[in-house]
Amino acid sequence: MAASGRRSAAEHVESDEYLNRRQLKTGSAGWLLLAGLGVSYVISGDYSGWNFGLEQGGFGGLAIAAVLIAGMYLALVLGMAELSSALPAAGGGYTFARRALGPWGGFATGTAILIEYAIAPAAIATFIGAYVESLGLFGITNGWWIYLAAYALFIGIHLSGVGEALKVMFVITAIALVGLLVFAIAAIGQFDLANLTNIAVSETATGASEFLPNGYFGIWAAIPFAIWFFLAIEGVPLAAEEAADPKRNVPRGIIAAMAVLLVTCVTVLVLTTGAGGAQEMSASGNPLVEALGDGTAATVVNYIGLAGLIASFFSIIYAYSRQLFALSRAGYLPKALSVTNKRKAPTLALVVPGVIGFLLSLTGQGDLLLNMAVFGAALSYVLMMISHIVLRRREPDMPRPYRTPGGAVTTGFALVVAALAVIATFLVNPVAAGWCLAVFAAFMVYFAVYSRHKLVANSPDEEFAMLAAAENDVK
């Protein structure tokens, strides 16, 4: 994927009217709202999903995987803070890879992110259903109509405009964080060290022990579930075009969000398992509630946990719409998908992935969908970290208001761990990961046959690449 900044015969300039119909509302978010966005992307992962990793690796395997993944995400976030300060556009990871790796690399990265963001809400919808059912209100049971109601309601709010959507998201996220605090206070009183290691030890796994019941292999298999503690935080740069002073606020927002998530990860992993038991929590759809058992605290956490799931569901809808918007506006995907409404919200970019996600949620297999979302995420991380390293070496003088501590060494670490995570998704469920790979390949065929001949040279993301080419020509 050599860099390709110069305009090719396949690229053309669209009219001002074309771009005017594809405008987002600027200046809608400061760094605090962006930090809230980063936390809201992820916070559902604290309430459900991560616990399936206990079955794969036990507490020890999942804990080691979580430490490794936390390090990867910290390195990833620091790398993306630099990239977003230098290239603030709605394409996020696609924009970074487009500048570094050319149209093929840009589209491959954008496609991987779309796979992640289209599937993650479907997984979260199934967890929302589990929390709703556990509330026992009016005999409500988990079912398709809960998934449909969630998609319809929150896509509708997004269609009303980004400012309104981000403010609603911020309030819901704050409530979800309070829920984690309530849980932590209640769980400390029920913590039992023996609960961490109550999974039966495998008699055949290499390195098996009470701490690692499925041996060393269990650590690797637990990686996709450890990723659920942080998955989607990389979506913060997707708000760059709608942020105030994005070169300054996007890096501040994403780093602040990561700091909060490191604390919540440790709190939830240790206290949930210690209060409820590793074996009991390994297959739970609402582990925080079940860990507390019956009582007022469990009921409170159940209600607030629903808010946490909704926060991530709500914000990832925002993320997939902006990624799809950017790819469509630049011609990589059908251009109708990037047309915005009177409130500057991309209508079809919100609705189309929502329909796909709803259909996927009908499987009811949250753990399966989680693994599929992680495949797309980890693949995009590999490509984004390659992009950081390439730009550091090829364009050392590119203006970077924020620079990653450790430079390419930091992002190189994230690259290696992300590559291991891609492989781990096949270890957990090779069929699910294989389907994702097939979808990714189909998108690349579409690009090769059709859309690479339809690129829009004057879209913001393509102009970043054109600017790089012009600067190189001058040197």
C-alpha positions in Angstrom: 0.0 0.0 0.0 2.3 2.8 -1.2 1.3 6.3 -0.4 -0.7 7.9 -3.1 -1.4 11.6 -2.6 -1.4 12.9 -6.1 -4.7 13.2 -7.9 -5.2 10.3 -10.3 -7.4 10.0 -13.3 -9.9 8.2 -11.1 -10.4 11.2 -8.9 -12.5 14.2 -9.8 -13.6 17.5 -8.2 -17.2 17.8 -7.1 -19.2 21.1 -7.0 -19.6 23.3 -4.0 -23.3 22.2 -3.9 -22.1 18.6 -3.4 -20.0 19.5 -0.4 -22.7 21.9 1.0 -25.1 19.0 1.1 -22.6 17.0 3.2 -21.7 19.5 5.9 -21.5 18.6 9.6 -22.2 21.1 12.4 -18.9 22.6 13.6 -17.8 23.7 17.0 -20.3 21.6 18.9 -17.9 19.9 21.4 -15.1 20.9 23.7 -12.6 18.5 25.3 -14.9 17.6 28.2 -17.7 16.5 25.8 -15.2 14.6 23.8 -13.9 12.8 26.9 -17.5 12.0 27.7 -17.9 10.6 24.2 -14.8 8.4 24.6 -16.1 7.0 27.9 -19.6 6.5 26.6 -18.3 4.5 23.6 -16.8 2.0 26.0 -18.7 2.0 29.3 -21.1 -0.7 28.3 -18.1 -3.0 28.2 -17.8 -2.6 32.0 -21.4 -3.7 32.5 -21.4 -6.7 30.3 -19.4 -8.7 27.7 -16.0 -8.7 29.2 -17.0 -11.5 31.6 -17.3 -14.1 28.8 -13.4 -14.0 28.9 -13.6 -15.8 32.3 -14.7 -18.9 30.5 -11.8 -18.7 28.2 -9.0 -17.9 30.6 -10.3 -17.8 34.1 -9.7 -14.7 36.3 -5.9 -15.0 35.9 -6.0 -15.4 32.1 -8.5 -12.5 31.7 -6.5 -10.3 34.1 -3.2 -10.9 32.3 -5.0 -10.3 29.0 -6.6 -7.1 30.4 -3.2 -5.7 31.5 -1.7 -6.4 28.0 -4.7 -4.9 26.3 -4.7 -1.9 28.6 -1.1 -1.2 27.6 -2.1 -1.6 23.9 -4.9 0.9 24.2 -2.8 3.4 26.1 -0.2 3.2 23.3 -3.0 3.3 20.7 -4.6 6.4 22.3 -1.3 8.3 22.5 -0.6 7.5 18.8 -4.1 8.6 17.8 -3.8 11.8 19.8 -0.9 12.8 17.6 -2.6 11.7 14.4 -5.9 13.5 15.3 -4.0 16.7 16.2 -2.3 16.7 12.8 -5.2 15.5 10.7 -8.5 16.6 12.3 -11.3 15.2 10.0 -14.5 13.2 10.4 -12.8 10.1 8.9 -10.7 9.4 12.0 -8.7 6.3 11.3 -9.5 6.3 7.6 -8.1 9.8 7.3 -4.9 8.8 9.0 -4.4 5.7 6.9 -5.4 7.6 3.7 -2.5 10.0 4.2 0.0 7.3 5.1 -1.0 4.3 3.0 -2.9 5.8 0.1 -6.5 5.1 -1.1 -6.3 1.3 -0.6 -5.0 1.6 2.9 -7.5 4.3 3.8 -10.4 2.3 2.6 -9.2 -0.9 4.2 -8.9 0.9 7.6 -12.3 2.6 7.2 -13.9 -0.7 6.3 -12.5 -2.4 9.4 -13.8 0.4 11.6 -17.2 0.1 9.9 -17.3 -3.6 10.7 -16.5 -2.9 14.3 -19.1 -0.1 14.7 -21.9 -1.7 12.8 -21.7 -4.9 14.8 -20.9 -3.6 18.3 -24.3 -1.9 18.8 -25.9 -5.2 17.9 -24.0 -7.0 20.6 -24.9 -4.2 23.1 -28.6 -4.5 22.1 -28.6 -8.1 23.3 -27.0 -7.0 26.6 -29.7 -4.3 26.9 -32.3 -7.0 26.5 -30.7 -9.1 29.3 -30.7 -6.1 31.7 -34.3 -5.2 30.8 -35.5 -8.7 31.4 -33.7 -8.9 34.8 -35.6 -5.9 35.9 -38.8 -7.9 35.7 -41.0 -4.9 34.8 -44.5 -5.8 33.6 -43.3 -9.2 32.6 -41.0 -7.8 29.9 -38.7 -10.5 28.4 -35.7 -10.1 26.1 -36.7 -10.0 22.5 -36.5 -8.5 19.1 -38.8 -5.6 19.9 -36.4 -4.3 22.6 -33.6 -4.2 20.0 -35.9 -2.5 17.5 -37.1 0.1 20.1 -33.4 0.9 21.0 -32.3 1.4 17.4 -35.4 3.5 16.5 -35.2 5.8 19.6 -31.6 6.5 19.5 -31.2 6.9 15.8 -34.1 9.4 16.0 -32.2 11.4 18.6 -29.1 11.5 16.5 -31.2 12.8 13.5 -32.1 15.8 15.6 -28.5 17.1 15.5 -25.0 16.4 17.0 -25.2 19.1 19.7 -28.3 17.6 21.2 -27.1 14.1 20.8 -23.7 14.7 22.5 -25.4 16.5 25.5 -27.8 13.6 26.0 -24.9 11.1 25.7 -22.9 13.1 28.3 -25.7 12.9 30.9 -26.3 9.2 30.3 -22.6 8.5 30.7 -22.3 10.4 33.9 -25.2 8.4 35.3 -23.5 5.2 34.2 -20.3 6.2 36.1 -22.3 6.8 39.2 -23.7 3.3 38.8 -20.2 1.8 38.8 -19.4 3.7 42.0 -22.5 2.3 43.6 -21.6 -1.2 42.5 -18.0 -0.9 43.8 -19.2 0.2 47.2 -21.7 -2.7 47.5 -19.3 -5.3 46.0 -16.5 -4.6 48.4 -18.6 -6.0 51.2 -19.2 -9.2 49.3 -15.7 -9.7 48.0 -14.2 -13.2 48.6 -10.7 -14.0 47.3 -11.7 -17.6 46.7 -14.3 -16.5 44.2 -11.6 -15.4 41.8 -10.4 -18.9 41.2 -13.5 -21.2 41.5 -13.3 -22.4 37.9 -12.3 -26.0 37.5 -8.7 -26.5 36.4 -8.2 -28.2 33.0 -6.3 -31.5 33.2 -4.8 -31.2 29.7 -4.0 -27.5 29.2 -0.4 -26.5 29.4 0.4 -24.3 32.4 -3.1 -24.9 34.0 -3.5 -23.9 37.6 -6.2 -22.3 39.8 -5.1 -18.9 38.6 -4.9 -20.0 34.9 -7.6 -22.8 34.7 -7.2 -23.2 31.0 -3.4 -22.7 31.0 -1.4 -20.2 28.9 -3.6 -20.6 25.9 -6.5 -19.2 27.9 -4.7 -15.8 28.2 -4.6 -15.5 24.4 -8.2 -16.7 24.1 -9.3 -14.1 26.6 -7.9 -11.2 24.7 -11.0 -10.4 22.6 -13.0 -10.1 25.8 -10.4 -7.9 27.5 -10.7 -5.6 24.5 -14.4 -5.0 25.4 -13.1 -2.9 28.4 -11.8 -0.3 25.9 -13.3 -1.1 22.5 -14.4 2.0 20.4 -12.5 4.7 22.4 -10.6 5.2 19.1 -13.8 6.8 17.8 -13.2 10.1 19.5 -11.3 11.6 16.5 -14.5 10.9 14.4 -15.9 14.0 16.1 -13.0 16.2 14.9 -15.0 18.2 12.3 -17.7 18.9 14.9 -15.3 19.9 17.7 -14.2 23.3 18.8 -10.4 23.7 18.3 -10.0 20.0 17.3 -6.2 20.0 17.1 -6.2 20.8 20.9 -9.4 19.3 22.2 -9.4 15.9 20.4 -6.1 14.7 22.0 -7.1 16.1 25.4 -10.5 14.3 25.2 -9.2 10.9 24.1 -6.4 10.8 26.7 -8.8 11.9 29.5 -11.3 9.2 28.5 -8.6 6.5 28.6 -7.6 7.6 32.1 -11.1 7.1 33.3 -11.5 3.7 31.6 -8.3 2.3 33.1 -9.8 2.9 36.6 -13.2 1.4 35.7 -11.6 -1.7 34.1 -9.6 -2.6 37.2 -12.6 -1.9 39.5 -15.1 -4.0 37.5 -12.8 -7.0 36.7 -11.7 -7.5 40.3 -14.8 -6.7 42.2 -17.4 -8.4 40.0 -15.4 -11.7 39.9 -14.5 -11.5 43.6 -18.1 -10.8 44.6 -20.0 -13.1 42.3 -17.4 -15.9 41.4 -15.5 -16.5 38.2 -17.6 -19.5 37.3 -20.9 -17.9 38.0 -20.0 -14.7 36.1 -18.5 -16.4 33.0 -21.8 -16.7 31.2 -23.9 -13.9 32.7 -25.7 -11.3 30.5 -25.8 -8.9 33.5 -22.8 -9.8 35.6 -22.7 -6.7 37.9 -26.3 -7.3 39.0 -25.9 -11.0 39.5 -22.6 -10.4 41.4 -24.6 -8.4 44.0 -27.5 -10.8 44.2 -30.8 -9.6 45.6 -31.1 -6.3 47.4 -31.4 -2.5 46.9 -27.9 -2.1 45.5 -28.4 -4.8 42.8 -31.7 -3.1 41.7 -30.0 0.3 41.6 -27.1 -1.1 39.6 -29.5 -2.9 37.3 -31.3 0.3 36.4 -28.1 2.3 36.0 -26.4 -0.5 34.2 -29.1 -0.2 31.6 -28.0 3.5 31.3 -24.4 2.4 30.8 -25.3 0.0 28.0 -27.5 2.7 26.4 -24.6 5.2 26.6 -22.3 3.0 24.5 -25.1 2.0 22.1 -26.0 5.6 21.6 -22.5 6.9 21.0 -21.4 4.0 18.7 -24.3 4.9 16.5 -22.7 8.3 16.3 -19.4 6.7 15.4 -20.6 4.5 12.6 -22.5 7.3 11.1 -19.4 9.6 10.9 -17.2 6.9 9.6 -19.7 6.0 6.9 -20.3 9.7 6.2 -16.6 10.3 5.6 -16.1 7.3 3.3 -19.2 8.2 1.3 -18.4 11.9 1.0 -15.0 10.9 -0.4 -16.6 8.5 -2.9 -15.4 5.2 -1.4 -19.0 4.2 -0.7 -22.2 5.3 -2.4 -22.4 9.1 -2.2 -26.0 9.2 -1.1 -25.0 7.9 2.3 -23.3 11.2 3.2 -26.1 13.6 2.5 -27.0 15.5 5.7 -30.4 16.8 6.8 -31.4 20.3 7.9 -29.8 19.7 11.3 -26.5 18.6 9.7 -27.0 14.9 10.6 -26.1 12.3 8.0 -29.5 10.6 7.6 -28.7 7.4 5.6 -25.4 7.0 7.3 -27.4 6.7 10.6 -30.2 4.5 9.2 -28.5 2.0 7.0 -26.0 0.5 9.5 -28.8 0.6 12.1 -30.9 -1.7 10.0 -28.0 -4.1 9.5 -27.2 -4.0 13.2 -30.8 -4.7 14.1 -30.9 -7.7 11.9 -27.6 -9.0 13.5 -29.0 -8.5 17.0 -31.8 -10.9 16.2 -29.3 -13.7 16.6 -29.3 -12.9 20.3 -25.7 -14.1 20.5 -24.0 -11.3 22.3 -20.7 -13.1 22.8 -20.5 -14.1 19.1 -21.3 -10.5 18.0 -18.7 -9.2 20.4 -16.0 -11.4 18.9 -17.0 -10.2 15.4 -16.8 -6.5 16.5 -13.3 -7.1 18.0 -12.1 -8.5 14.7 -12.9 -5.3 12.9 -11.5 -3.2 15.7 -8.2 -5.1 16.0 -7.6 -5.0 12.3 -8.2 -1.3 12.2 -5.7 -0.8 15.1 -3.0 -2.7 13.1 -3.6 -0.4 10.1 -3.7 2.8 12.2 -0.5 2.1 14.0 1.2 1.3 10.8 0.0 4.7 9.6 1.5 6.4 12.6 4.9 4.8 12.1 4.9 5.5 8.3 4.0 9.2 8.8 6.7 9.6 11.6 9.3 8.3 9.2 8.1 9.7 5.9 6.8 13.1 7.1 8.8 14.0 10.2 8.2 17.7 9.6 4.4 17.4 9.4 2.8 19.8 12.0 1.9 17.8 15.1 0.5 20.0 17.9 0.7 16.8 20.1 3.4 14.2 19.8 3.2 10.6 21.1 5.7 9.9 23.9 8.0 7.2 22.7 7.1 7.8 19.1 7.1 4.8 16.8 8.2 2.5 19.7 5.0 3.2 21.5 2.7 2.6 18.5 4.9 -0.4 17.4 4.0 -2.1 20.7 0.3 -1.4 20.0 0.7 -2.8 16.5 2.1 -6.1 17.7 -0.6 -6.7 20.4 -3.3 -5.7 17.9 -2.0 -8.3 15.4 -2.2 -10.9 18.2 -5.8 -9.8 18.9 -6.8 -10.3 15.3 -5.5 -13.9 15.5 -7.2 -14.4 18.9 -10.7 -13.8 17.4 -10.2 -16.9 15.2 -9.2 -18.9 18.3 -12.5 -17.9 20.0 -14.8 -18.5 17.0 -13.2 -19.1 13.6 -16.5 -19.1 11.8 -17.6 -15.7 13.1 -14.2 -14.2 12.5 -14.1 -15.9 9.1 -17.4 -14.2 8.1 -16.0 -10.8 9.1 -13.0 -11.5 7.0 -15.2 -12.4 4.0 -17.2 -9.2 4.4 -13.9 -7.2 4.6 -12.8 -8.9 1.4 -16.1 -8.1 -0.3 -15.7 -4.4 0.5 -12.2 -4.4 -1.0 -13.4 -6.1 -4.2 -16.1 -3.3 -4.4 -13.3 -0.7 -4.1 -11.1 -2.5 -6.7 -13.8 -2.9 -9.3 -15.9 0.3 -8.8 -15.4 2.9 -6.2 -11.7 3.6 -6.6 -12.7 5.2 -9.9 -15.2 7.5 -8.2 -13.1 9.3 -5.5 -13.8 12.9 -4.7 -10.6 14.8 -4.8 -11.9 17.9 -3.0 -13.4 16.1 0.0 -11.5 17.0 3.2 -9.9 13.7 3.7 -8.6 13.5 0.2 -7.4 17.1 0.4 -5.1 16.1 3.3 -3.5 13.6 1.0 -3.3 16.1 -1.9 -1.6 18.6 0.4 1.0 16.0 1.4 1.7 15.3 -2.3 2.1 19.0 -3.1 4.5 19.5 -0.2 6.6 16.6 -1.4 6.7 18.0 -4.9 8.1 21.3 -3.6 10.9 19.6 -1.7 
